[in-house]
Amino acid sequence: MFRRRESIPFAFVAEADRFRSDVTPPPRQRASRAERAGSWLLGLTVVAGLVGSLVIGMPALTVDQSQSAQGAQASEVSQAR
């Protein structure tokens, strides 16, 4: 019924702070020209997409004064009647 609980030795945790490996990781390989060019091209594509969406979307965000003035006149005429 009852499970026997094993004690956990925490000595290895205390020793982990002092442990230093004598194995050094291999040096990182430098990116080739093709990989660097590809990453630049990807970054340029992302930036161009963001700029293009702003250029295309800005006219939709601006308020046209002539249309808003006509809308105000139309509402005034409908209220006068």
N, C-alpha and C positions, 0 to 999 in steps of 0.2 A: 504494500500500500504506500508506505512512505519511501520516497527516493532518498538514496544516500547522496548527500552533497559532498563533492570532493573539494578539498581546499585548493585554492588557486595560488601557486607560488608567484609572488610579485617581485621576486628577486631579479628576474630577467628584465622587467620593466625598468628597474633602477639601473641595471647595467647597460641598458640600451642608450642612455645618454652619454655614456663614456666610450661606447664602442665606435671605433673608426675603422673603416674598411681600407685596406691597402690596394684595392682594385680601383683604378681610375676609369671612368667611362670613356669610351672612344670619342675623339673630337668630332664636332658636328661637321657634316659635309656642307660645303658652300653651295649655294643654289647656282644652277647653270644659267647661262644667258637666256635660254629659252624659258626657264621657269621664272626668272626675273621679268622678262618681257611679258609673259602671260599674266603675272600678278599686276604689273602696271596697266596692261590692257583691261583687266577685270576692274581695277579701280577707276580707270578712265571711263569705262562703260557705266559704272554705277553713278559717278558724278555727272556724266552727260545725261543720264536718265533723270536724275533729280532736277538738274537745270532745265531740261526740256519740259518736264511736268510743270515746273513753275512758270515757264514762258507760255505754255499752252493754257494753264489754269488761271493766270492773272486776269485776262479779260473777263472771265466768268465771275471773278470776285469784285470787279469794279462796278460802281453804281453809275449808270448812264443818267446824266442830269436831264436830258431832254425827255426821256421816258418817265422819269419820276415827276417832272413838271406836268406832263400830260396826264399822268395818273392823278395828281393832286387837283388839276382843273376838272377832270371828269368826276371826281368825288364831290367837288364843290357844286357842279351843275346838278348832280343827282340829289344833293341835299337841298338845293334851292327849289326844286320842283315839289 
